[in-house]
Amino acid sequence: MTASSHLLRHWRTASRAQIASTLDNAHTSVAAFADATAAQGSLIQSWVAGQEVIEYDHYPSDDVVDVRHGSQFYYHAHRDGDQEHGHLHLFWHATASGRRRYFQPEKPRWNRTEPTHLFAISLDARGLPVALFTVNQWVTDGHWLDANTTLGCVDRFVMGNVDGHETSCRWLTGFVRLYRPLVKELLIQRDQRMARRSDMTKALRDHRLEVLSSIPIDWMADMDALQTEAARRKL
C-alpha cells in the first residue's frame, strides 16, 4: 500500500500551523505505539493482557472510559480475514443533538443507549492499524448522528490518562487527530450510502447492513508522507 491520496491532498492545502499540529500528534502516537510494544508486546496485549481472545468479548472487559472527556473505546475480534486480528470501536457520550452527555453516578459506566459510535479501527496481529470503518446503528446502538455532527464528536474525542491504559490512550488520541481528514471522508461515504435507502429508520436496523464504509490505511506510509510535507514546508 501507499500513502492515502486523500490525506496527501488535504496536507498540501493545509496551513503550516495545521501541519505542525498534525505532525506533533503523529509523533505522540508513534512514540506511544513503541512504548506499548516494548512494555506489553503490542497494543493488543495492552488491552487483552495475555487472555485468550474470545469472539465478541470486550477487552478490557469494562472498556476504556475517560469520564472527564466522555470518550470510550474497546477492542474485540469477530471476523475472519487475512489482515484484521480485531478492531477498536470508538464512542463519545452524546445527546441526540450531538452535545456532551455526562455520566451519572447511579448509572453503570456502560449504558448501551448513551455512547454514540464514531468509527472503528481495524488492527492486524501486530497491533498495526490497517483500516478505518463505520457500522450501522444496530451494531452498537447509541444515537445516530449525521456526518458533520459525528465529526464534531470526533473532534472532541480525547482519551486522557485512564489508569492502566495511559500508553494506548496517548496512541489513540494522536492517531485520531492524524486521521481526522480521512475520518471525515469515511463519515461522508457512510451517509451517502444510507441516503440511497428509501426508509432511513428501517435501514438503521437492517442487519444486512453492517459495515457502511471502509477505507484501508498504511499508517507508516502516511507518516512518511506527512514528514515529507513538513520538510517541504521547512517545519
KAMOQUI-V718603 format. One record per backbone hydrogen bond with DSSP energy under -0.5 kcal/mol. CO is the residue of the C=O (numbers start at 1). NH is the residue of the N-H. Records with the same first field share a line. If there is no record, write none. Layout:
CO=NH + NH
This chain:
4=8
5=9
6=10
7=11
8=12
9=13
10=13 + 14
15=19
16=20
17=21
18=22
19=23
20=24
21=25
22=26
23=27
24=28
25=29
26=30
27=31
28=32
29=33
30=34
31=35
32=36
33=37
34=38
35=39
36=40 + 41 + 42
37=41
42=46
43=46 + 47
44=47 + 48
45=49
48=51
52=54
54=57
59=75
60=63
63=65
64=73
65=67
66=70 + 71
70=93
71=66
72=91
73=64
74=89
75=59
76=87
77=56
86=123
87=76
88=90 + 121
89=74
90=118 + 119
91=72
92=94 + 116
93=101
95=98
99=95
100=102
104=107
109=111
110=112
111=114 + 115
112=142
114=94
115=117
116=92
119=90
120=133
121=88
122=130 + 131
123=85 + 86
124=127
128=124
129=219
130=217
131=122
132=215
133=120
134=212 + 213
136=139 + 140
137=140 + 141
141=117
143=145
146=150
147=151
148=152
149=153
150=154
151=155
152=156
153=156
154=157
156=158
158=160
160=162
162=165
165=169
166=170
167=171
168=172
169=173
170=174
171=175
172=176
173=177
174=178
175=179
177=180
179=183
180=184
181=185
182=186
183=187
184=188
185=189
186=190
187=191
188=192
189=193
190=194
191=195
192=196
193=196
194=197
198=200
199=203
200=204
201=205
202=205
203=206
204=138
205=207
206=209
208=210
210=136 + 212
213=134
215=132
218=222
219=223
220=224
221=225
222=226
223=227
224=228
225=229
226=230
227=231
228=232
229=233
230=235
231=234
